[in-house]
Amino acid sequence: MRTGRKKRIMVACVTFETDKIVSPARFYEANKIHLIHYSKDPLDKDNIYNMFYDRVIELIGEIPRDIEIVEHNAVVYNFGEMLKTVLNILQTENRDEEGCEIYVNVSAGTSEYTAASTIASMMVKGTVPFTVNSQEFTVSNEMMKEVYFSGGKPVGMTKTAGEPRTLPNYSIDMPEEHLVRGLRIMDRLISERKTVSAPVMIEALKEEKVWYRDVKPSANMKTTKRQTEAVYYQRDFISKWLKYGWIEKNTLNGKYSLTERGKTVIDTFYTIDDKHN
């Protein structure tokens, strides 16, 4: 039987960043960190990639807490390799550490790692992807002109780019449209301080053409059309919103409200032509 605090696990990629990896480790109080990096010769102390990786290890060691570090030496500029690596980490931790919390840093590392880790986080339930912004830079504007300009014109870190390579297409289903538009209706009614009772919501769903049930009156008259619609509303909308974690029910007053996940969903999906005509 497992006891004590949940295992807090973080996944990150090390290339040319240090604090973008170490600060989140402190913030999330991680006690196990998977560090992905790439080095053809890990023993070469003069290799710049090794220098950054060693510095990250050193800084994590200064955190006053026992932290297990798991090293993954993989080709960080290969999307397929990164997706396989991150998926293996997430699936292994989910299997071995029951109830663990897994945080995936999608900010530091290569663009291939960022894309792969974001997709992997969406594929493995219970994973929390996060980003880290830069509050202060080590390079001043003048130094940036010296480093990233050529002949007085901006060039960037890359002087000559290689050929584009398409990424494998992995299908991640969008949420069902009627669920998102229906949730947006509930959010609007709540913001207008109106009731979101079943009859009110069903009428609003019908007006917005989101309701797709054609309910006929019961032949034996034991169940009214209104009662049948309420059952379908619970089955087709409320139960699914709760299942996906888009709404929550107040145990004191029995009222529903949108969760942060639900608010993100209505802010992200099906925002064009919201009038369902």
GROMACS elastic network, one bead per residue, 0.5 to 0.9 nm:
[ bonds ]
;  ai    aj funct       b0    kb
    2    98     6  0.83222   500
    3     6     6  0.82630   500
    5     8     6  0.86920   500
    6    97     6  0.86432   500
    6    98     6  0.84447   500
    6    99     6  0.64638   500
    6   100     6  0.53407   500
    6   101     6  0.68699   500
    7    30     6  0.77765   500
    7    31     6  0.67482   500
    7    32     6  0.75515   500
    7    97     6  0.71862   500
    7    98     6  0.86298   500
    7    99     6  0.76582   500
    7   101     6  0.61713   500
    7   102     6  0.83151   500
    8    28     6  0.74025   500
    8    29     6  0.69054   500
    8    31     6  0.56112   500
    8    32     6  0.64520   500
    8    33     6  0.85834   500
    8   100     6  0.60857   500
    8   102     6  0.61470   500
    8   103     6  0.77628   500
    9    25     6  0.89326   500
    9    28     6  0.86838   500
    9    29     6  0.88033   500
    9    30     6  0.54728   500
    9    31     6  0.63237   500
    9    33     6  0.57020   500
    9    34     6  0.76592   500
    9    93     6  0.83282   500
    9   100     6  0.72621   500
    9   101     6  0.59967   500
    9   103     6  0.61200   500
    9   104     6  0.84622   500
   10    24     6  0.85578   500
   10    25     6  0.70226   500
   10    28     6  0.82142   500
   10    30     6  0.61955   500
   10    31     6  0.82155   500
   10    32     6  0.64514   500
   10    34     6  0.61808   500
   10    35     6  0.84756   500
   10   101     6  0.83945   500
   10   102     6  0.57373   500
   10   104     6  0.57112   500
   10   105     6  0.72892   500
   11    32     6  0.87682   500
   11    33     6  0.58553   500
   11    35     6  0.61969   500
   11    36     6  0.77648   500
   11    86     6  0.79258   500
   11    89     6  0.82124   500
   11    90     6  0.86917   500
   11   102     6  0.76435   500
   11   103     6  0.63093   500
   11   105     6  0.59868   500
   11   106     6  0.87265   500
   11   117     6  0.89177   500
   12    21     6  0.66368   500
   12    33     6  0.76248   500
   12    34     6  0.63300   500
   12    35     6  0.52501   500
   12    36     6  0.61932   500
   12    37     6  0.88377   500
   12   103     6  0.88569   500
   12   104     6  0.63684   500
   12   105     6  0.50933   500
   12   106     6  0.72546   500
   12   107     6  0.84857   500
   12   108     6  0.69737   500
   12   109     6  0.76134   500
   12   117     6  0.89879   500
   13    17     6  0.89152   500
   13    21     6  0.79882   500
   13    34     6  0.83659   500
   13    35     6  0.56849   500
   13    37     6  0.58439   500
   13    76     6  0.78914   500
   13   105     6  0.76403   500
   13   106     6  0.81890   500
   13   107     6  0.86374   500
   13   108     6  0.59645   500
   13   110     6  0.76758   500
   13   113     6  0.72147   500
   13   114     6  0.86836   500
   14    17     6  0.63930   500
   14    18     6  0.75440   500
   14    21     6  0.77312   500
   14    35     6  0.67072   500
   14    36     6  0.61110   500
   14    37     6  0.51865   500
   14    38     6  0.82500   500
   14    49     6  0.80960   500
   14    52     6  0.72353   500
   14    53     6  0.61060   500
   14    56     6  0.79149   500
   14    76     6  0.89179   500
   14   108     6  0.67500   500
   14   109     6  0.54713   500
   14   110     6  0.85150   500
   15    18     6  0.85084   500
   15    36     6  0.88845   500
   15    37     6  0.65736   500
   15    38     6  0.80488   500
   15    48     6  0.89257   500
   15    49     6  0.61186   500
   15    50     6  0.88400   500
   15    52     6  0.66952   500
   15    53     6  0.72821   500
   15    76     6  0.85318   500
   15   108     6  0.75154   500
   15   109     6  0.52990   500
   15   110     6  0.71849   500
   16    48     6  0.85185   500
   16    49     6  0.72522   500
   16    52     6  0.61364   500
   16    53     6  0.84391   500
   16   108     6  0.81447   500
   16   109     6  0.73325   500
   17    20     6  0.60710   500
   17    21     6  0.70786   500
   17    52     6  0.71236   500
   17    53     6  0.88322   500
   17    56     6  0.82682   500
   17   108     6  0.64962   500
   17   109     6  0.75219   500
   18    21     6  0.55286   500
   18    22     6  0.62322   500
   18    23     6  0.85185   500
   18    52     6  0.70356   500
   18    53     6  0.81533   500
   18    55     6  0.72181   500
   18    56     6  0.54688   500
   18    59     6  0.81231   500
   18   108     6  0.86781   500
   19    23     6  0.54520   500
   19    24     6  0.81418   500
   19    56     6  0.79984   500
   19    59     6  0.86188   500
   20    23     6  0.59733   500
   20    24     6  0.68107   500
   20   105     6  0.86874   500
   20   107     6  0.76228   500
   20   108     6  0.63210   500
   20   132     6  0.63218   500
   20   133     6  0.78565   500
   20   134     6  0.77869   500
   21    24     6  0.58169   500
   21    25     6  0.65481   500
   21    56     6  0.75648   500
   21    60     6  0.89666   500
   21   105     6  0.75956   500
   21   107     6  0.88223   500
   21   108     6  0.69568   500
   21   132     6  0.86421   500
   22    25     6  0.50800   500
   22    26     6  0.65125   500
   22    27     6  0.87777   500
   22    56     6  0.68920   500
   22    57     6  0.89163   500
   22    59     6  0.68178   500
   22    60     6  0.61047   500
   22    63     6  0.88644   500
   23    26     6  0.51719   500
   23    27     6  0.61632   500
   23    28     6  0.87249   500
   24    28     6  0.59388   500
   24    29     6  0.80340   500
   24    30     6  0.83598   500
   24   105     6  0.81372   500
   24   132     6  0.78556   500
   25    28     6  0.55040   500
   25    29     6  0.57933   500
   25    30     6  0.52848   500
   25    31     6  0.82966   500
   25    33     6  0.78424   500
   25    60     6  0.78681   500
   25    63     6  0.88845   500
   26    30     6  0.67379   500
   26    60     6  0.86082   500
   26    63     6  0.72879   500
   27    30     6  0.79148   500
   28   103     6  0.80874   500
   29    65     6  0.85447   500
   30    33     6  0.67523   500
   30    65     6  0.89661   500
   30    67     6  0.70477   500
   30    68     6  0.89638   500
   30   103     6  0.87345   500
   31    65     6  0.74783   500
   31    66     6  0.63756   500
   31    68     6  0.61190   500
   31    69     6  0.85325   500
   32    66     6  0.85712   500
   32    67     6  0.53018   500
   32    69     6  0.58726   500
   32    70     6  0.76108   500
   33    67     6  0.71602   500
   33    68     6  0.62083   500
   33    70     6  0.61559   500
   33    71     6  0.85687   500
   34    68     6  0.84996   500
   34    69     6  0.59875   500
   34    71     6  0.61016   500
   34    72     6  0.71956   500
   34    89     6  0.78579   500
   35    53     6  0.86309   500
   35    69     6  0.70950   500
   35    70     6  0.61455   500
   35    71     6  0.51599   500
   35    72     6  0.60425   500
   35    73     6  0.84833   500
   36    70     6  0.85306   500
   36    71     6  0.62135   500
   36    73     6  0.60182   500
   36    74     6  0.67081   500
   36    75     6  0.89104   500
   36    76     6  0.75743   500
   36    82     6  0.87710   500
   36    85     6  0.84020   500
   36    86     6  0.87320   500
   36   109     6  0.87102   500
   37    49     6  0.79420   500
   37    50     6  0.86555   500
   37    53     6  0.73341   500
   37    71     6  0.77577   500
   37    72     6  0.63004   500
   37    73     6  0.51966   500
   37    74     6  0.60833   500
   37    75     6  0.73745   500
   37    76     6  0.63513   500
   37   109     6  0.83474   500
   38    41     6  0.89522   500
   38    42     6  0.84421   500
   38    49     6  0.73501   500
   38    50     6  0.83386   500
   38    72     6  0.79463   500
   38    74     6  0.51434   500
   38    75     6  0.54212   500
   38    76     6  0.60480   500
   38    77     6  0.88632   500
   39    42     6  0.54844   500
   39    43     6  0.89403   500
   39    44     6  0.88429   500
   39    47     6  0.82316   500
   39    49     6  0.66517   500
   39    50     6  0.67245   500
   39    73     6  0.66570   500
   39    74     6  0.78962   500
   39    75     6  0.81480   500
   40    44     6  0.88632   500
   40    73     6  0.87428   500
   41    44     6  0.56084   500
   41    45     6  0.89483   500
   41    47     6  0.81393   500
   41    50     6  0.84173   500
   42    45     6  0.76535   500
   42    47     6  0.83088   500
   42    49     6  0.89215   500
   42    50     6  0.63623   500
   42    73     6  0.87515   500
   43    46     6  0.88998   500
   43    47     6  0.87096   500
   43    50     6  0.79995   500
   44    47     6  0.55653   500
   44    50     6  0.70883   500
   44    51     6  0.89040   500
   45    48     6  0.79772   500
   45    50     6  0.63005   500
   45    51     6  0.64550   500
   45    54     6  0.88264   500
   46    49     6  0.87001   500
   46    50     6  0.73791   500
   46    51     6  0.68733   500
   47    50     6  0.52709   500
   47    51     6  0.62158   500
   47    52     6  0.88986   500
   48    52     6  0.63551   500
   48    53     6  0.86430   500
   49    52     6  0.53158   500
   49    53     6  0.62364   500
   49    54     6  0.85954   500
   50    53     6  0.50153   500
   50    54     6  0.59288   500
   50    55     6  0.84175   500
   51    54     6  0.51906   500
   51    55     6  0.61294   500
   51    56     6  0.87021   500
   52    55     6  0.50988   500
   52    56     6  0.62843   500
   52    57     6  0.87367   500
   53    56     6  0.51791   500
   53    57     6  0.63515   500
   53    58     6  0.86862   500
   54    57     6  0.50632   500
   54    58     6  0.61660   500
   54    59     6  0.87169   500
   55    59     6  0.61796   500
   55    60     6  0.85837   500
   56    59     6  0.51389   500
   56    60     6  0.61291   500
   56    61     6  0.85037   500
   57    60     6  0.52084   500
   57    61     6  0.61774   500
   57    62     6  0.89088   500
   57    69     6  0.81958   500
   58    61     6  0.50827   500
   58    62     6  0.66712   500
   59    62     6  0.51789   500
   59    63     6  0.70987   500
   60    63     6  0.54541   500
   60    64     6  0.89003   500
   60    67     6  0.78516   500
   60    69     6  0.89474   500
   61    64     6  0.77039   500
   61    65     6  0.83303   500
   61    66     6  0.84463   500
   61    67     6  0.77919   500
   62    65     6  0.83979   500
   63    66     6  0.80794   500
   63    67     6  0.83097   500
   64    67     6  0.89720   500
   72    85     6  0.80182   500
   73    76     6  0.84923   500
   74    77     6  0.88970   500
   74    78     6  0.86551   500
   74    81     6  0.70121   500
   74    82     6  0.74096   500
   74    85     6  0.76547   500
   75    78     6  0.56503   500
   75    79     6  0.85958   500
   75    81     6  0.64468   500
   75    82     6  0.72331   500
   76    79     6  0.74497   500
   76    81     6  0.73372   500
   76    82     6  0.61594   500
   76   109     6  0.76932   500
   76   110     6  0.63951   500
   76   111     6  0.88121   500
   76   112     6  0.68885   500
   76   113     6  0.61618   500
   77    81     6  0.82663   500
   77    82     6  0.77998   500
   77   110     6  0.62032   500
   77   111     6  0.75071   500
   77   112     6  0.55359   500
   77   113     6  0.70382   500
   78    81     6  0.53419   500
   78    82     6  0.62268   500
   78    83     6  0.87484   500
   78   112     6  0.62562   500
   78   113     6  0.78656   500
   79    82     6  0.50951   500
   79    83     6  0.61341   500
   79    84     6  0.85950   500
   79   111     6  0.85923   500
   79   113     6  0.64699   500
   79   115     6  0.75879   500
   79   116     6  0.61382   500
   79   167     6  0.71816   500
   79   168     6  0.85377   500
   80    83     6  0.51557   500
   80    84     6  0.61673   500
   80    85     6  0.85159   500
   80   112     6  0.84876   500
   80   116     6  0.76310   500
   80   167     6  0.81802   500
   80   168     6  0.78322   500
   81    84     6  0.52209   500
   81    85     6  0.60673   500
   81    86     6  0.86382   500
   81   113     6  0.88687   500
   81   116     6  0.87832   500
   82    85     6  0.50162   500
   82    86     6  0.60389   500
   82    87     6  0.83412   500
   82   112     6  0.70524   500
   82   113     6  0.55608   500
   82   114     6  0.88532   500
   82   115     6  0.88276   500
   82   116     6  0.58659   500
   82   117     6  0.73154   500
   83    86     6  0.53641   500
   83    87     6  0.59424   500
   83    88     6  0.84083   500
   83   112     6  0.87086   500
   83   113     6  0.74888   500
   83   115     6  0.83814   500
   83   117     6  0.64221   500
   83   119     6  0.77896   500
   83   120     6  0.64600   500
   84    87     6  0.52480   500
   84    88     6  0.60342   500
   84    89     6  0.86492   500
   84   116     6  0.84437   500
   84   120     6  0.86473   500
   85    88     6  0.52477   500
   85    89     6  0.63509   500
   85    90     6  0.88145   500
   86    89     6  0.51073   500
   86    90     6  0.62071   500
   86    91     6  0.85654   500
   86   113     6  0.86792   500
   86   116     6  0.75351   500
   86   117     6  0.61159   500
   86   120     6  0.65688   500
   86   121     6  0.84737   500
   87    90     6  0.51609   500
   87    91     6  0.59570   500
   87    92     6  0.82866   500
   87   116     6  0.88715   500
   87   117     6  0.79989   500
   87   120     6  0.56527   500
   87   121     6  0.80492   500
   87   123     6  0.83328   500
   87   124     6  0.77440   500
   88    91     6  0.53124   500
   88    92     6  0.58804   500
   88    93     6  0.84293   500
   89    92     6  0.52670   500
   89    93     6  0.60877   500
   89    94     6  0.85245   500
   90    93     6  0.52851   500
   90    94     6  0.60763   500
   90    95     6  0.85719   500
   90   102     6  0.75773   500
   90   120     6  0.80590   500
   90   121     6  0.80197   500
   90   124     6  0.69091   500
   90   127     6  0.76701   500
   91    94     6  0.51252   500
   91    95     6  0.61498   500
   91    96     6  0.86062   500
   91   124     6  0.70944   500
   92    95     6  0.51349   500
   92    96     6  0.60169   500
   92    97     6  0.82197   500
   93    96     6  0.51210   500
   93    97     6  0.54363   500
   93    98     6  0.81416   500
   93   100     6  0.76636   500
   93   102     6  0.80966   500
   94    97     6  0.56285   500
   94    98     6  0.63788   500
   94    99     6  0.76755   500
   94   100     6  0.70120   500
   94   101     6  0.88504   500
   94   102     6  0.84129   500
   94   124     6  0.86053   500
   94   125     6  0.89116   500
   94   126     6  0.85507   500
   95    98     6  0.66836   500
   97   100     6  0.55149   500
   97   101     6  0.89452   500
  100   126     6  0.88568   500
  101   126     6  0.74928   500
  101   127     6  0.72265   500
  101   128     6  0.78893   500
  102   126     6  0.73729   500
  102   127     6  0.52744   500
  102   128     6  0.60860   500
  102   129     6  0.83894   500
  103   121     6  0.88843   500
  103   127     6  0.61988   500
  103   129     6  0.56682   500
  103   130     6  0.69632   500
  104   117     6  0.71374   500
  104   118     6  0.81079   500
  104   121     6  0.72199   500
  104   127     6  0.72667   500
  104   128     6  0.60651   500
  104   130     6  0.60602   500
  104   131     6  0.85476   500
  105   108     6  0.67348   500
  105   109     6  0.89864   500
  105   114     6  0.82590   500
  105   117     6  0.79479   500
  105   118     6  0.88108   500
  105   128     6  0.87977   500
  105   129     6  0.60684   500
  105   130     6  0.53198   500
  105   131     6  0.60378   500
  105   132     6  0.76689   500
  106   109     6  0.77226   500
  106   113     6  0.74743   500
  106   115     6  0.78256   500
  106   116     6  0.87992   500
  106   117     6  0.61940   500
  106   118     6  0.63632   500
  106   129     6  0.65536   500
  106   130     6  0.61080   500
  106   131     6  0.56575   500
  106   132     6  0.80574   500
  107   110     6  0.86868   500
  107   111     6  0.88234   500
  107   114     6  0.64877   500
  107   130     6  0.75768   500
  107   131     6  0.50645   500
  107   132     6  0.57441   500
  107   133     6  0.76801   500
  108   111     6  0.87494   500
  108   113     6  0.85393   500
  108   114     6  0.75436   500
  108   131     6  0.83783   500
  108   132     6  0.78918   500
  109   112     6  0.82047   500
  109   113     6  0.62278   500
  109   114     6  0.68302   500
  110   113     6  0.51559   500
  110   114     6  0.62924   500
  110   115     6  0.87653   500
  111   115     6  0.61991   500
  111   116     6  0.85094   500
  112   115     6  0.52905   500
  112   116     6  0.60810   500
  112   117     6  0.84498   500
  113   116     6  0.50693   500
  113   117     6  0.57769   500
  113   118     6  0.82827   500
  114   117     6  0.53326   500
  114   118     6  0.60731   500
  114   119     6  0.86452   500
  115   118     6  0.53127   500
  115   119     6  0.63349   500
  115   120     6  0.86550   500
  116   119     6  0.52411   500
  116   120     6  0.60461   500
  116   121     6  0.85397   500
  117   121     6  0.59943   500
  117   122     6  0.86523   500
  117   129     6  0.80503   500
  118   121     6  0.52093   500
  118   122     6  0.65385   500
  118   123     6  0.89226   500
  118   129     6  0.67494   500
  119   122     6  0.52059   500
  119   123     6  0.64138   500
  119   170     6  0.83610   500
  119   172     6  0.84736   500
  120   123     6  0.50226   500
  120   124     6  0.63567   500
  120   127     6  0.87971   500
  121   124     6  0.55199   500
  121   125     6  0.75321   500
  121   126     6  0.83363   500
  121   127     6  0.55004   500
  121   128     6  0.67969   500
  121   129     6  0.61328   500
  122   125     6  0.70254   500
  122   126     6  0.89228   500
  122   127     6  0.74730   500
  122   128     6  0.87375   500
  122   129     6  0.84118   500
  122   172     6  0.80202   500
  123   127     6  0.86208   500
  123   172     6  0.78939   500
  124   127     6  0.61054   500
  125   128     6  0.88036   500
  134   137     6  0.68147   500
  137   140     6  0.72053   500
  139   142     6  0.80868   500
  139   143     6  0.58584   500
  139   144     6  0.61853   500
  140   143     6  0.51396   500
  140   144     6  0.60991   500
  140   145     6  0.87085   500
  141   144     6  0.50189   500
  141   145     6  0.63842   500
  141   146     6  0.88286   500
  142   145     6  0.51887   500
  142   146     6  0.65083   500
  142   147     6  0.88294   500
  143   147     6  0.61359   500
  143   148     6  0.83273   500
  144   147     6  0.50602   500
  144   148     6  0.54749   500
  144   149     6  0.73756   500
  144   156     6  0.89268   500
  145   148     6  0.54266   500
  145   149     6  0.50214   500
  145   150     6  0.82971   500
  145   152     6  0.79141   500
  145   153     6  0.84782   500
  145   154     6  0.73929   500
  146   149     6  0.58626   500
  146   150     6  0.79222   500
  146   152     6  0.88595   500
  147   150     6  0.81243   500
  147   156     6  0.79771   500
  147   157     6  0.78048   500
  148   153     6  0.85375   500
  148   154     6  0.60467   500
  148   155     6  0.55903   500
  148   157     6  0.58215   500
  148   158     6  0.85796   500
  148   159     6  0.89859   500
  149   152     6  0.58215   500
  149   153     6  0.51736   500
  149   155     6  0.52066   500
  149   156     6  0.66529   500
  149   157     6  0.89136   500
  150   153     6  0.53489   500
  150   154     6  0.63601   500
  150   155     6  0.62399   500
  150   156     6  0.88066   500
  151   154     6  0.83511   500
  155   158     6  0.71546   500
  155   159     6  0.64327   500
  156   159     6  0.68228   500
  158   161     6  0.64407   500
  161   164     6  0.84785   500
  162   165     6  0.89714   500
  166   169     6  0.88151   500
  167   170     6  0.89794   500
  173   176     6  0.86090   500
  174   177     6  0.82071   500
  174   269     6  0.80083   500
  175   178     6  0.87523   500
  175   179     6  0.73362   500
  175   180     6  0.70406   500
  175   265     6  0.84437   500
  175   269     6  0.79282   500
  176   179     6  0.55006   500
  176   180     6  0.65884   500
  176   181     6  0.89298   500
  177   180     6  0.52526   500
  177   181     6  0.61621   500
  177   182     6  0.83529   500
  177   210     6  0.86881   500
  177   269     6  0.80985   500
  177   270     6  0.69249   500
  178   181     6  0.52023   500
  178   182     6  0.57739   500
  178   183     6  0.83469   500
  178   210     6  0.55372   500
  178   211     6  0.77534   500
  178   212     6  0.88579   500
  178   237     6  0.87077   500
  179   182     6  0.51031   500
  179   183     6  0.60244   500
  179   184     6  0.85954   500
  179   210     6  0.83712   500
  179   236     6  0.82886   500
  179   237     6  0.64151   500
  179   240     6  0.80817   500
  179   241     6  0.75479   500
  180   183     6  0.50728   500
  180   184     6  0.62311   500
  180   185     6  0.87486   500
  180   262     6  0.86996   500
  180   265     6  0.69773   500
  180   266     6  0.59739   500
  180   269     6  0.71353   500
  180   270     6  0.73707   500
  181   184     6  0.50002   500
  181   185     6  0.63859   500
  181   186     6  0.88539   500
  181   205     6  0.86787   500
  181   208     6  0.86377   500
  181   210     6  0.70947   500
  181   266     6  0.74022   500
  181   269     6  0.87773   500
  181   270     6  0.73872   500
  181   271     6  0.88017   500
  181   274     6  0.74580   500
  181   276     6  0.84196   500
  182   185     6  0.50734   500
  182   186     6  0.64852   500
  182   187     6  0.87617   500
  182   201     6  0.84708   500
  182   204     6  0.86648   500
  182   205     6  0.64050   500
  182   208     6  0.86006   500
  182   210     6  0.65795   500
  182   211     6  0.84603   500
  182   237     6  0.76793   500
  183   186     6  0.50549   500
  183   187     6  0.62268   500
  183   188     6  0.86417   500
  183   237     6  0.83307   500
  183   241     6  0.78987   500
  183   246     6  0.82644   500
  183   247     6  0.86702   500
  183   258     6  0.82261   500
  183   262     6  0.77589   500
  183   263     6  0.88575   500
  183   265     6  0.88440   500
  183   266     6  0.70677   500
  184   188     6  0.61573   500
  184   189     6  0.86865   500
  184   263     6  0.84866   500
  184   266     6  0.58327   500
  184   267     6  0.87478   500
  185   188     6  0.50784   500
  185   189     6  0.62634   500
  185   190     6  0.86102   500
  185   201     6  0.78362   500
  185   204     6  0.72778   500
  185   205     6  0.74367   500
  185   208     6  0.85450   500
  186   189     6  0.51938   500
  186   190     6  0.61475   500
  186   191     6  0.85941   500
  186   196     6  0.64728   500
  186   201     6  0.70795   500
  186   204     6  0.88471   500
  186   257     6  0.84261   500
  186   258     6  0.84185   500
  187   190     6  0.51232   500
  187   191     6  0.61232   500
  187   192     6  0.85962   500
  187   257     6  0.78052   500
  187   258     6  0.69773   500
  187   263     6  0.82608   500
  187   266     6  0.87777   500
  188   191     6  0.51103   500
  188   192     6  0.61929   500
  188   193     6  0.86149   500
  188   194     6  0.86862   500
  189   192     6  0.50185   500
  189   193     6  0.62126   500
  189   194     6  0.51271   500
  189   195     6  0.68324   500
  189   196     6  0.66179   500
  189   201     6  0.86512   500
  190   194     6  0.56547   500
  190   195     6  0.69642   500
  190   196     6  0.69923   500
  190   257     6  0.77547   500
  191   194     6  0.75526   500
  192   195     6  0.89179   500
  195   200     6  0.70848   500
  195   201     6  0.84359   500
  196   199     6  0.81270   500
  196   200     6  0.59921   500
  196   201     6  0.56843   500
  196   255     6  0.81744   500
  196   256     6  0.78838   500
  197   200     6  0.53955   500
  197   201     6  0.60885   500
  197   202     6  0.85100   500
  197   255     6  0.87428   500
  198   201     6  0.51694   500
  198   202     6  0.59318   500
  198   203     6  0.85279   500
  198   229     6  0.86006   500
  198   230     6  0.60383   500
  198   233     6  0.70446   500
  198   234     6  0.81251   500
  199   202     6  0.51821   500
  199   203     6  0.62015   500
  199   204     6  0.86333   500
  199   226     6  0.76976   500
  199   229     6  0.84404   500
  199   230     6  0.72015   500
  200   203     6  0.52770   500
  200   204     6  0.62350   500
  200   205     6  0.86246   500
  201   204     6  0.50154   500
  201   205     6  0.59847   500
  201   206     6  0.85215   500
  201   233     6  0.85051   500
  202   205     6  0.50285   500
  202   206     6  0.61792   500
  202   207     6  0.86558   500
  202   211     6  0.72327   500
  202   229     6  0.76441   500
  202   230     6  0.78353   500
  202   233     6  0.70220   500
  203   206     6  0.51279   500
  203   207     6  0.62581   500
  203   208     6  0.87482   500
  203   211     6  0.86417   500
  204   207     6  0.50433   500
  204   208     6  0.62472   500
  204   209     6  0.85061   500
  204   210     6  0.85494   500
  204   211     6  0.86725   500
  205   208     6  0.52162   500
  205   209     6  0.60631   500
  205   210     6  0.50259   500
  205   211     6  0.51358   500
  205   212     6  0.89300   500
  206   210     6  0.59443   500
  206   212     6  0.79718   500
  207   210     6  0.77016   500
  207   211     6  0.82949   500
  208   211     6  0.78018   500
  208   274     6  0.89891   500
  208   275     6  0.65523   500
  208   276     6  0.58539   500
  208   277     6  0.76022   500
  209   212     6  0.74830   500
  209   275     6  0.84362   500
  209   276     6  0.58883   500
  209   277     6  0.69055   500
  210   276     6  0.70684   500
  211   214     6  0.85735   500
  211   233     6  0.88176   500
  213   229     6  0.79803   500
  213   232     6  0.78253   500
  215   218     6  0.88270   500
  215   225     6  0.64735   500
  215   226     6  0.88298   500
  215   228     6  0.72552   500
  215   229     6  0.67665   500
  216   219     6  0.85780   500
  216   224     6  0.89673   500
  216   225     6  0.63780   500
  216   228     6  0.87933   500
  217   220     6  0.87571   500
  217   221     6  0.71949   500
  217   223     6  0.76963   500
  217   224     6  0.60760   500
  217   226     6  0.86467   500
  217   228     6  0.84635   500
  218   221     6  0.50185   500
  218   222     6  0.68224   500
  218   223     6  0.57809   500
  218   224     6  0.62607   500
  218   225     6  0.68246   500
  218   228     6  0.85771   500
  219   222     6  0.80430   500
  219   223     6  0.86414   500
  220   223     6  0.76316   500
  221   224     6  0.62673   500
  221   225     6  0.89717   500
  223   226     6  0.82071   500
  223   227     6  0.62559   500
  223   228     6  0.66502   500
  224   227     6  0.51953   500
  224   228     6  0.63101   500
  224   229     6  0.86533   500
  225   228     6  0.51208   500
  225   229     6  0.61258   500
  225   230     6  0.86022   500
  226   229     6  0.51443   500
  226   230     6  0.62220   500
  226   231     6  0.87983   500
  227   230     6  0.50853   500
  227   231     6  0.64412   500
  227   232     6  0.88506   500
  228   231     6  0.51526   500
  228   232     6  0.64027   500
  228   233     6  0.86706   500
  229   232     6  0.50323   500
  229   233     6  0.60236   500
  229   234     6  0.85600   500
  230   234     6  0.62100   500
  230   235     6  0.85988   500
  231   234     6  0.51933   500
  231   235     6  0.61970   500
  231   236     6  0.85150   500
  232   236     6  0.56413   500
  232   237     6  0.79271   500
  233   236     6  0.52735   500
  233   237     6  0.54901   500
  233   238     6  0.66277   500
  233   239     6  0.86127   500
  234   237     6  0.57098   500
  234   239     6  0.58281   500
  234   240     6  0.85061   500
  235   238     6  0.64089   500
  235   239     6  0.55001   500
  235   240     6  0.72888   500
  236   239     6  0.67699   500
  236   240     6  0.66162   500
  236   241     6  0.89100   500
  237   240     6  0.53920   500
  237   241     6  0.60147   500
  237   242     6  0.85797   500
  238   241     6  0.51467   500
  238   242     6  0.61437   500
  238   243     6  0.85075   500
  238   247     6  0.82266   500
  239   242     6  0.52066   500
  239   243     6  0.60720   500
  239   244     6  0.87209   500
  240   244     6  0.61042   500
  240   245     6  0.84280   500
  240   246     6  0.85260   500
  241   244     6  0.53034   500
  241   245     6  0.61414   500
  241   246     6  0.50739   500
  241   247     6  0.57452   500
  241   248     6  0.84561   500
  241   262     6  0.81889   500
  242   245     6  0.50206   500
  242   246     6  0.60053   500
  242   247     6  0.54612   500
  242   248     6  0.64332   500
  242   249     6  0.85607   500
  243   246     6  0.77071   500
  243   247     6  0.86813   500
  244   247     6  0.80802   500
  244   261     6  0.87481   500
  244   262     6  0.85022   500
  245   248     6  0.71592   500
  245   258     6  0.87424   500
  245   259     6  0.70278   500
  245   260     6  0.89764   500
  245   261     6  0.67927   500
  245   262     6  0.70072   500
  246   257     6  0.86251   500
  246   258     6  0.58806   500
  246   259     6  0.53804   500
  246   260     6  0.74767   500
  246   261     6  0.55490   500
  246   263     6  0.74972   500
  246   264     6  0.89125   500
  246   265     6  0.78623   500
  247   256     6  0.64597   500
  247   257     6  0.54588   500
  247   259     6  0.51226   500
  247   260     6  0.86109   500
  247   261     6  0.82485   500
  247   262     6  0.62573   500
  248   255     6  0.83518   500
  248   256     6  0.55878   500
  248   257     6  0.55958   500
  248   258     6  0.63695   500
  248   259     6  0.64356   500
  249   252     6  0.87497   500
  249   253     6  0.84224   500
  249   254     6  0.58846   500
  249   255     6  0.55881   500
  249   257     6  0.65337   500
  249   258     6  0.89657   500
  250   253     6  0.57698   500
  250   254     6  0.50157   500
  250   255     6  0.53486   500
  250   256     6  0.62720   500
  250   257     6  0.77419   500
  251   254     6  0.54607   500
  251   255     6  0.78851   500
  252   255     6  0.81973   500
  253   256     6  0.89757   500
  258   261     6  0.77851   500
  258   262     6  0.54193   500
  258   263     6  0.62856   500
  259   263     6  0.62844   500
  259   264     6  0.86162   500
  260   263     6  0.50658   500
  260   264     6  0.61828   500
  260   265     6  0.86400   500
  261   264     6  0.50720   500
  261   265     6  0.62472   500
  261   266     6  0.89299   500
  262   265     6  0.50420   500
  262   266     6  0.64781   500
  262   267     6  0.86330   500
  263   266     6  0.53936   500
  263   267     6  0.61597   500
  263   268     6  0.86120   500
  264   267     6  0.50839   500
  264   268     6  0.60731   500
  264   269     6  0.86206   500
  265   268     6  0.52141   500
  265   269     6  0.59796   500
  266   269     6  0.57904   500
  266   270     6  0.75804   500
  266   271     6  0.74915   500
  267   270     6  0.84364   500
  267   271     6  0.70170   500
  268   271     6  0.67357   500
  269   272     6  0.84657   500
  270   273     6  0.76150   500
  270   274     6  0.68101   500
  271   274     6  0.57918   500
  272   275     6  0.85461   500
  273   276     6  0.69071   500
  273   277     6  0.85080   500
  274   277     6  0.86689   500
